[in-house]
């Protein structure tokens, strides 16, 4: 069972514990704004890598595809860089 996660994780862009955002193009109208935590990497379905994510503003988990997510770390790095230059 851990073999599955090791094999799958090498293909996923996000790991368990990462903070992500739903991208604006794919975000469902009823989705909570802000950050989501990645709780699990899920197997591929219809050629798309999937994740289980959760917002602190919703009582349930969402299953989303990788192309629906953006890294919050990249956004944070840009903001930190702006702070150092200014």
N, CA, C and O of each residue as an XYZ file, in Angstrom:
344
protein
N       0.817     -1.189      0.000
C       0.000      0.000      0.000
C       0.857      1.247      0.000
O       0.481      2.218     -0.656
N       1.992      1.286      0.697
C       2.857      2.460      0.633
C       3.533      2.563     -0.726
O       3.903      3.659     -1.146
N       3.703      1.436     -1.427
C       4.287      1.464     -2.763
C       3.442      2.314     -3.698
O       3.982      3.057     -4.518
N       2.144      2.216     -3.587
C       1.246      2.995     -4.437
C       1.498      4.476     -4.226
O       1.611      5.221     -5.199
N       1.590      4.920     -2.985
C       1.810      6.339     -2.706
C       3.176      6.804     -3.192
O       3.301      7.921     -3.693
N       4.204      5.966     -3.054
C       5.533      6.333     -3.529
C       5.538      6.484     -5.037
O       6.108      7.437     -5.567
N       4.913      5.559     -5.720
C       4.862      5.610     -7.175
C       4.057      6.815     -7.650
O       4.490      7.543     -8.544
N       2.899      7.023     -7.058
C       2.024      8.118     -7.457
C       2.651      9.469     -7.129
O       2.555     10.399     -7.930
N       3.294      9.596     -5.963
C       3.807     10.889     -5.528
C       4.869     11.443     -6.466
O       5.036     12.660     -6.542
N       5.585     10.597     -7.175
C       6.627     11.088     -8.067
C       6.031     11.826     -9.261
O       6.748     12.564     -9.936
N       4.757     11.651     -9.538
C       4.117     12.299    -10.667
C       3.292     13.513    -10.256
O       3.029     14.381    -11.088
N       2.884     13.594     -9.011
C       2.079     14.712     -8.531
C       2.949     15.951     -8.307
O       4.112     15.837     -7.922
N       2.389     17.110     -8.547
C       3.102     18.366     -8.317
C       3.006     18.834     -6.873
O       3.870     19.578     -6.410
N       1.965     18.409     -6.150
C       1.742     18.842     -4.770
C       1.819     17.631     -3.857
O       1.450     16.522     -4.244
N       2.304     17.855     -2.637
C       2.381     16.780     -1.659
C       1.432     17.066     -0.502
O       0.970     18.192     -0.316
N       1.156     16.029      0.263
C       0.291     16.160      1.424
C       0.852     17.237      2.349
O       2.039     17.238      2.675
N      -0.015     18.146      2.761
C       0.383     19.237      3.633
C       0.596     20.555      2.903
O       0.603     21.612      3.534
N       0.772     20.512      1.571
C       0.924     21.763      0.808
C      -0.338     22.602      0.917
O      -1.445     22.076      1.027
N      -0.152     23.911      0.884
C      -1.272     24.841      0.818
C      -1.414     25.282     -0.628
O      -0.443     25.694     -1.262
N      -2.623     25.193     -1.138
C      -2.904     25.513     -2.535
C      -4.149     26.385     -2.623
O      -4.857     26.586     -1.636
N      -4.396     26.887     -3.798
C      -5.637     27.612     -4.094
C      -6.282     26.981     -5.307
O      -5.600     26.430     -6.171
N      -7.593     27.061     -5.369
C      -8.289     26.657     -6.584
C      -8.082     27.772     -7.599
O      -8.290     28.945     -7.286
N      -7.677     27.417     -8.806
C      -7.447     28.490     -9.776
C      -8.765     29.094    -10.222
O      -9.807     28.442    -10.158
N      -8.719     30.324    -10.669
C      -9.941     31.076    -10.987
C     -10.711     30.486    -12.155
O     -11.936     30.591    -12.209
N     -10.003     29.867    -13.087
C     -10.680     29.282    -14.257
C     -11.548     28.100    -13.880
O     -12.610     27.894    -14.467
N     -11.101     27.316    -12.900
C     -11.783     26.061    -12.590
C     -12.590     26.088    -11.295
O     -13.309     25.131    -11.004
N     -12.488     27.160    -10.511
C     -13.134     27.177     -9.194
C     -14.654     27.127     -9.322
O     -15.254     27.956    -10.006
N     -15.275     26.148     -8.658
C     -16.740     26.089     -8.657
C     -17.316     27.339     -7.991
O     -16.697     27.909     -7.093
N     -18.484     27.755     -8.428
C     -19.116     28.963     -7.872
C     -19.317     28.878     -6.375
O     -19.226     29.892     -5.683
N     -19.589     27.692     -5.862
C     -19.886     27.544     -4.438
C     -18.654     27.208     -3.598
O     -18.793     26.909     -2.412
N     -17.463     27.248     -4.175
C     -16.234     26.920     -3.433
C     -15.834     28.089     -2.535
O     -15.996     29.256     -2.891
N     -15.313     27.742     -1.371
C     -14.825     28.764     -0.440
C     -13.597     29.446     -1.034
O     -12.781     28.798     -1.688
N     -13.464     30.748     -0.808
C     -12.264     31.448     -1.279
C     -11.067     31.122     -0.386
O     -11.237     30.617      0.723
N      -9.884     31.405     -0.860
C      -8.690     31.270     -0.037
C      -7.978     29.947     -0.182
O      -8.104     29.250     -1.189
N      -7.225     29.617      0.855
C      -6.328     28.460      0.844
C      -7.050     27.150      1.117
O      -8.059     27.089      1.819
N      -6.481     26.107      0.525
C      -6.916     24.727      0.752
C      -5.675     23.922      1.109
O      -4.599     24.161      0.560
N      -5.817     22.978      2.017
C      -4.699     22.106      2.378
C      -4.852     20.785      1.636
O      -5.945     20.223      1.573
N      -3.752     20.295      1.077
C      -3.752     18.995      0.410
C      -3.705     17.920      1.492
O      -2.754     17.865      2.273
N      -4.722     17.071      1.541
C      -4.785     15.992      2.513
C      -4.354     14.665      1.931
O      -3.914     13.783      2.669
N      -4.473     14.501      0.602
C      -4.079     13.231     -0.007
C      -3.844     13.394     -1.495
O      -4.505     14.188     -2.165
N      -2.893     12.627     -1.997
C      -2.706     12.473     -3.435
C      -3.549     11.269     -3.834
O      -3.459     10.208     -3.217
N      -4.353     11.436     -4.850
C      -5.232     10.363     -5.290
C      -4.758      9.816     -6.635
O      -4.018     10.486     -7.355
N      -5.181      8.611     -6.967
C      -4.783      8.038     -8.252
C      -5.324      8.849     -9.430
O      -6.272      9.623     -9.303
N      -4.699      8.645    -10.548
C      -5.121      9.280    -11.791
C      -6.508      8.791    -12.181
O      -6.850      7.627    -11.974
N      -7.296      9.689    -12.743
C      -8.623      9.313    -13.251
C      -8.826     10.045    -14.572
O      -8.705     11.268    -14.636
N      -9.127      9.308    -15.599
C      -9.299      9.877    -16.939
C      -8.085     10.704    -17.359
O      -8.224     11.749    -17.995
N      -6.896     10.227    -16.998
C      -5.667     10.906    -17.387
C      -5.304     12.125    -16.557
O      -4.337     12.815    -16.880
N      -6.048     12.409    -15.501
C      -5.804     13.582    -14.651
C      -5.400     13.141    -13.245
O      -6.068     12.305    -12.636
N      -4.303     13.707    -12.731
C      -3.922     13.455    -11.344
C      -4.901     14.182    -10.441
O      -5.351     15.283    -10.756
N      -5.231     13.554     -9.305
C      -6.240     14.122     -8.411
C      -5.691     14.286     -6.992
O      -4.696     13.672     -6.608
N      -6.375     15.130     -6.239
C      -6.027     15.404     -4.846
C      -7.296     15.504     -4.013
O      -8.369     15.829     -4.521
N      -7.151     15.215     -2.708
C      -8.213     15.514     -1.744
C      -7.746     16.742     -0.990
O      -6.685     16.724     -0.366
N      -8.538     17.821     -1.043
C      -8.181     19.086     -0.407
C      -9.312     19.538      0.511
O     -10.455     19.101      0.379
N      -8.967     20.424      1.444
C      -9.976     20.945      2.360
C      -9.689     22.398      2.701
O      -8.547     22.778      2.959
N     -10.736     23.194      2.697
C     -10.682     24.579      3.132
C     -11.073     24.635      4.599
O     -11.886     23.834      5.060
N     -10.502     25.571      5.327
C     -10.899     25.771      6.717
C     -12.302     26.346      6.851
O     -12.866     26.375      7.945
N     -12.864     26.806      5.732
C     -14.197     27.414      5.733
C     -15.296     26.450      5.318
O     -16.466     26.828      5.274
N     -14.934     25.209      5.014
C     -15.929     24.209      4.599
C     -15.784     22.969      5.472
O     -14.669     22.603      5.847
N     -16.901     22.318      5.801
C     -16.840     21.138      6.670
C     -16.521     19.843      5.923
O     -16.498     18.776      6.537
N     -16.274     19.911      4.620
C     -16.068     18.703      3.813
C     -14.801     18.817      2.973
O     -14.237     19.898      2.805
N     -14.374     17.677      2.455
C     -13.212     17.609      1.560
C     -13.684     17.710      0.118
O     -14.810     17.329     -0.203
N     -12.835     18.216     -0.736
C     -13.108     18.264     -2.173
C     -12.102     17.371     -2.889
O     -10.950     17.260     -2.468
N     -12.537     16.742     -3.963
C     -11.637     16.027     -4.853
C     -11.486     16.892     -6.085
O     -12.463     17.217     -6.759
N     -10.233     17.266     -6.374
C      -9.955     18.158     -7.495
C      -8.815     17.591     -8.328
O      -8.005     16.804     -7.840
N      -8.764     17.999     -9.584
C      -7.671     17.584    -10.450
C      -6.521     18.579    -10.332
O      -6.707     19.718     -9.903
N      -5.344     18.132    -10.716
C      -4.157     18.970    -10.584
C      -4.275     20.277    -11.359
O      -3.789     21.313    -10.905
N      -4.915     20.236    -12.521
C      -5.031     21.460    -13.322
C      -6.003     22.470    -12.718
O      -6.117     23.582    -13.232
N      -6.700     22.119    -11.650
C      -7.588     23.051    -10.951
C      -6.879     23.787     -9.813
O      -7.468     24.657     -9.172
N      -5.609     23.434     -9.564
C      -4.889     23.974     -8.411
C      -3.745     24.892     -8.806
O      -3.148     24.754     -9.874
N      -3.455     25.840     -7.908
C      -2.285     26.708     -8.018
C      -1.534     26.603     -6.706
O      -2.138     26.453     -5.644
N      -0.223     26.683     -6.782
C       0.602     26.638     -5.580
C       0.515     27.960     -4.833
O       0.711     29.025     -5.418
N       0.224     27.890     -3.559
C       0.214     29.097     -2.745
C       1.647     29.498     -2.391
O       1.914     30.671     -2.128
N       2.558     28.545     -2.382
C       3.964     28.812     -2.078
C       4.569     29.765     -3.111
O       5.326     30.667     -2.752
N       4.245     29.573     -4.376
C       4.772     30.448     -5.427
C       4.275     31.876     -5.220
O       5.036     32.829     -5.383
N       3.015     32.025     -4.866
C       2.462     33.353     -4.604
C       3.162     33.986     -3.414
O       3.503     35.168     -3.458
N       3.381     33.227     -2.361
C       4.066     33.732     -1.169
C       5.489     34.159     -1.468
O       5.956     35.172     -0.947
N       6.184     33.395     -2.305
C       7.572     33.736     -2.665
C       7.618     35.065     -3.423
O       8.531     35.865     -3.222
N       6.648     35.295     -4.281
C       6.596     36.570     -5.019
C       6.387     37.722     -4.045
O       7.023     38.766     -4.188
N       5.522     37.556     -3.073
C       5.252     38.627     -2.120
C       6.456     38.896     -1.227
O       6.749     40.051     -0.917
N       7.159     37.838     -0.808
C       8.359     38.017      0.011
C       9.405     38.761     -0.794
O      10.057     39.667     -0.275
N       9.573     38.394     -2.049
C      10.532     39.064     -2.914
C      10.204     40.541     -3.068
O      11.106     41.377     -3.100
N       8.947     40.860     -3.161
C       8.532     42.261     -3.289
C       8.871     43.027     -2.012
O       9.280     44.186     -2.076
N       8.708     42.401     -0.880
C       8.997     43.053      0.394
C      10.477     43.365      0.560
O      10.826     44.392      1.141
N      11.347     42.503      0.062
C      12.792     42.712      0.192
C      13.289     43.842     -0.710
O      14.218     44.570     -0.360
N      12.659     43.973     -1.870
C      13.099     44.995     -2.806
C      12.632     46.393     -2.411
O      13.253     47.390     -2.778
N      11.540     46.456     -1.666
C      10.934     47.754     -1.380
C      11.334     48.367     -0.132
O      10.875     49.461      0.193
